[in-house]
Amino acid sequence: MGIMIKRRSIHLLVQLVVLFLAITTAGSSAILMAGAIGGVAMGVAPGPTFGLVAGVICPQDASLSYYEVERSYHDPGESEPHVECVGQDGTEQDVLLKAILSVLGLTFVGVFLATFILIYPLLVIAGVVLTRKVIAIREG
């Protein structure tokens, strides 16, 4: 009975370490990649990218409006992005910061899940092998 409890304790400890490694690896890669992927998406195709988060940042009765204003303060061709929620009554609310943060958050979640789904099974297999080796060393 005591040996069985020790085996389960070792197995539980190894699985907790595996879960911790998977979460920290996925989180670290998501932090690093969210800005790059989300930033490029907003720069290359801002209209469709902000359209992905329209349901999150605008109320149900409002629609998302994206447009750019051309300015020439410093460099010719310089533009300034505007993201607004336009209500049915025509009222406009500036939501640029909410839109940017929502896109970055969505990208973070996507990269986190993709990385976690890819790395967790590999770490579980490594954890099982490690658990068996530790138990074999302790018992024999």
N, C-alpha and C positions, 0 to 999 in steps of 0.2 A: 504494500500500500504506500509506503514512504517513497519507494523508487518511482512509482507512478506520479506522485505529487511533484517530485523533483523534475521529472521529464516534462510535465505540463508547465511547470514554472519556467523552465528553460525555454520551452517552445513559446510561451506567452511573451517572455522578455525579448526573444529574437524577433517575434512578429511585431512587437511595439517598436523596436529599433528599425525594422524594415519599413513600417508605416511612416515613422518619423523621417527616414531618409527619402522616401518617395514624396512626401509632402514638401519637404524643404527643397528637394531638387526641382520639383514641378513649380513651386512658388518662386524660386530664384530665376528659373528660366522664363517664367511668365512676367516677372518684374522687368527683366532685361529686354524681352522681346515685345512687350505690349506697346511701349512707346515707339519702337521702330516700326512695327507692323501697322499699328493704328495711325501713327503720324504719316507714313507713306500713303496709306489708304485715304486719309483726309486731304493730303496734298495732290494726289493723282486724280481721284474721283470724289470730290467733296460732296456733291449733290446726292449720289446714291449711298455714300457712306453715312451721311447724316440721316438719310431716309430710313436706314436700318433701325435707328433709335428714336424715330419720330413718335412711336407709340408710348415710349417711356417718358419723353421730355415734354410732350404737348398734351393738354387735356383732350378728352375724347371728342369734343365738338370743334377742336381747332385742327388746322393743317399746318404742316411744316413748310416754310419758305426759305430757300437758300439763294443768295445772290452775292455778287462781288461788286464793289465800287472801285473804279479805276482812279488812282491818285498819282500825282507826279511830284510829291514833295521832295524826295531824294533821288529816286531813279525813275526814268520813264517806264511805264507799264506796270508800276507797282499797284497791287490791288489789296483791298481790305474785305475780308469775308464777313457776311452777315447771315445769321441763322435766327429766324423768328417764327414764333407760333402765331398764326393768324386765326382769330376767332371768327365765327359765323357773322358776328356783327361788325367785323372789319378791324377790331382792335388787334394791335401787334404787341408782342412781348419778346424782348431780346433774350435768347436762350443759348447764345454761342458757348459760354463756359459750360453750361449743363450738357450741351451736345458733345463738346470735346471730351469732357470727363466720362460721359456715357459710352462714347466710342472706345476710349482707352479701357474702361471697365469691362466692356464686352470683349475686347481683344484679350485682356488679362484672363478672363474666365475661359475663353476658348483655348488659349495657349496652355493654361494650367491643366485643363481637362485632357487635352491631347497629350501632353507630356506625362501626366499621371497615368493615363490609360496605356501608354507605351512602356513606361518604366516599371510600374507596379508588378505586373506578372513576372518580369525578370528578377526583381528583388525578392519576390515570394519564393521563386525557385531557389535563388541563392540562399534565402533564409532557411528553407527546408534542408538543403545540403549542409549548411552551417550548423543547424540544430542537431542533425544526426551525427556530425563530427564531434560536436561538444559533448553529446550524450555518450558517444563511444569512448571518448577520452576519459570522461568522469567515471564510467563504469569499468573500464578495463585497463 
